[in-house]
């Protein structure tokens, strides 16, 4: 486990001790994504059936090429929706609606420091269950799911073998690759890093009242290793095929983890003004102020550093 990952997990351990409205919102948005993945093929709106040949388009049986065309159009339509979300709110879908990102969160839950054996097992089972749901939702686009209990011996063997392998690989992704996929390999995410991000919505730093305590919790908890207090600064070299030295804003997943960490630290220190926010805003992404002296927090074992100037 890398040093940066270990820091993130330590911050997440503190944040998970208290409920937050982001938890319910993310559960809702991820649920909507899964529901769409299931409903399109199961309703017959678009489906290819490689088992019985019962292809569907617009709720009626059609030849294979028409069913395949419907699946392709459906995938493109979902991409258009995520693109429009990107135009309005930056990579908001990556942080709130992407099931692959949620797999990473389940993987992190298993490695959270301080869990006992029972809690770790429960976290692992939850991640495995979500991996199963995600894989089934994808399979539903390409095969009638009734093959898993009604197919021939050969069909059962192929279907269950493919299912087990896919679930294992999906779960393994969340346990070990996690956000590295989002940073370096995800084709949609990489494309979004080239598209101009939203200018009026996202994570922004408002420190006019010098409320930032310089704890670095926001930096430590960022899943893609950015500096949330200055996202318009160069992000430096990035892994994979991303743009070198592009602003951090281009790579921000808008997941809100940094904002949640900031709220937690401000409440812990008795402050009232939370300087790091995620919402619509006007003006520059960062409004600095002469804040208090740097402070070393239990969440950051190294001496804190002031964020770079705009």
N, C-alpha and C positions, 0 to 999 in steps of 0.2 A: 504494500500500500504506500503510495507516495506521500510526501510530507504535506502537500497541499490538500490531498484527499483526507488525510488524518485531521487536519485543522477543520475542514468542513464538517466532518462527522462530530467533532467535539462541540461545534456550535449547534449543529442540529440536535444533539443530545439535550442541550439546554432548552431549545425552542419547543421540542416535543413534549416537554413537561406540562405545558399549558395549551389549551385549545385555542385556535385562532380561526377567524372567519375565512382565511385563505384555504384552510383544509376543506371546508364544506364547498366552497366555490370550485376548487380543483376537482373534487369528487363529482360535482355536477357536470363540469365541462368534459372531463374524461368519460363520464357516463354517456353524455350526448354523442361523443365520438364513437364509442363502442356501439351504441344503439343504431347509429347510421350505418356502420359497417355490417351489422347484422340485418337490419330491416331492408336494405336495398335488395340483397339477393333472396332473402326468405320471403319477401312479399311478392317476388316475381317481377320487380321493376327492371332488374337486369341480372342475368345469371348464366353461367356456362356450367353444364353438368357433364363432367367427364366420366361419370359412372353409367347412367342410364340414357344419356343424351337428351334429357328433358331441359333443354335450353329455354330461357325466358327473356322476354323484352316487353316492357309496358304491360305486364300482368297476363301475357298470353304466350303459349308455346311457339317457338320460332326455330328456324334452322340454325346450325352452329355459327355460321358467319354473322348472322344478325345478333345472336346472343353475345358473341365476342365483341361486336361493335358496340353493343350496349354497355358491356363491362368497361371497355376503353373510354367511352363517353362519360360513364359514371366516375371513373378515376380522374378524368380530366376536370369534371365538374367539381369534385372535391378539392382538386388542386386550385381551381379558380377561386373557390371560397376561401381557402387558406391564404391565397395571394392577396385577396381584398382585405382580409384581416391584417395582413402584413402592411399593406398600404396605410391602414388606419392606425394600427397600434404597434408597429414594429413586429418582431418575431414573437408575437403574443401567443400564437397557436403552439409554438415550440414549447413554451413554458406552461401552458394551461390545457391544451387539447390533444397533444401528441401522446398516443399510448406508449410509444417507445420510450419517451422521457419518463413516463410513469413507471415503466419497468425498471428504470435506473433508480427511481426513488424506493421501490420495493427492495432492490438489491442493497441500497445503502442502509435500509432499516435493519437488515440482518447484521451489519457490521457496526451498528451504533454501540459506542462504548457503554459499559455498565449493565448490559442486558444479562439476565440469567438464562439458563438453558431453555426453560419453558418459553420465555419471551422470544428468544432467538428462533426457536422452532416455529412459533406462531408467525413470526415475520417471514420465515422461509416459506411456510405453507400459503400465506397470503400472496406472496410473490409468484409462487407456482400456480395458484388458482387464477391469478390475473393473466399469467402467461398462457394458460390453457384457453381462457376466454378470448384473448387476442388472436391466438392461432386459429381457433374455431371460426371466428368472425372472418378471417381471411380465407379459410377453406370454403366457407359458405358461398363465396363468389365463383368457385370453380368446381364444386361437386355438391350434390344433394347430401346433406348431413345424415340422412337416413342410411347411408352406406355403412355407418359405424355399427349398426345393429341389424340391418336387413340385407347386407350384401352377401355374395357368395364367399366361399372360404378364401379364394384368392383375393377378392375385393376387400374382405375384412383384414387380411394380412397386410395388404398394401396400405389401406387407409389408416389402420392403427399404427403401423410402422412409421408412416410419414408423420402422423400426429405426435407420437412419442419423441421422435427425433427433433421435430420442429419446436415442441414445448421445451425440451432440454436445451436446445440452442438459444431459444428466446430467454429462458431463465438464466442461462450462463452469461448472456449479454448483460443483463441487469446486475449480475453479481460481480463481473470482472471488467467489462469494457465500459459500460455506463456512458458518462458524458463525453468520453473520448470519441464516440461515434458522432455525437452532435457537433463536436468541434472540428472533426477532420474528415468525416466520410459521408454523413447524411446528404444525399443529393439535393433534397429540398432546402435543407438548412444552408448548404453551401451556396445555393443559388440566392437565397435570401441575403446572404452576406454581401452579395454584389448589388442587390437592389437598394436604392436609397431608403433608409429607414424613416419611420414616421417622425415628424418634427415636433409634434405637439402632445404626444402621449408617450408615457414610458417612465422609467426610473429617472428622477432628477434630484439634485442636491440643493437644498435651500438652507443656508447657514447664516442668514443675516443676523440672527440673534445669538450667534456663537454657541449653539446648543450641541454641536458635535463634540463628543468626548475623546475623539481620536483613538478609539479602541480597536479599530481595524476589523471588527466582527463582520462588517459588510464585505470586505475584501476576502476574508477567510472562508465565508460561506458560499461565495459565488461558484456555481458548478462548472463554469467555463473559464474561470481564472481571470476575471476582469476587475477593474477598479471602479465600482459603482458610483463613487463620488465624482468621477471625472470621465464619463463615457465618451466625451468628444475628443479626448486625447488619444494618441496612437496606441493601439493595443500591442504593438511590437510584432515579433514573429509568431505566427500561429501554426499549429500542426495541419497536415493534410493540404488540401487545395484551396485554402482560404486566402484572402487578400492580405499580403504582408503590410504591416503598418497602417491598416485601415482603422478608423475610429472604433473604440470599444462598442459604441452604439450599434454598429453593424453586426456585432456578434452577440449582443445581449439577448437572452432568451425571454426577458420580461417575466421571469418566474416569480419574482417578488420575495425570494429568500433573503436578499440583502435588506429589503425594507422591513421584513419581519424581525431580522436580527437587530436592526437599528431600533425598532420600537421596543424590543426586549431590553436592550442595553440602556436606553433612555429611561425606561420605567425603573430599571434596577438602580440607576444612579439618582433617582428622584426628580428627573427633569420632566418638562411638560411639552416642549417643542421638539417634534421629531424632524430632523433635518433631511432625512432621505425618504422620498415619497414615490409612489407609482400612481400616476393619474394624469389628466390633462394639465398642461402647464403652458405658460407663455414666457418668452425670453429665453436666455441661454440655459443649457442643461445644468450648469453649475453656477451657483451664486455663493462665493466664499465669504468668509468673514474672519477676523482675528479671534480665534477660539481659545479655549483654555489650553494649558500646557499639555504636551503629550503624556499619555497615561498608559500603563501596562495593565491590561485586563486579564482575568483568569481565562478568558476565551482566546487570548493571544499570548502565548508564552514568550514571544520575542518582543523587544522594545518596539513600540508603535512608531510609525513614521507619518509625517504629515502628507496629505495627498498632494500630488503635483499641481502646480499653478496652471491656470488656463493659459 
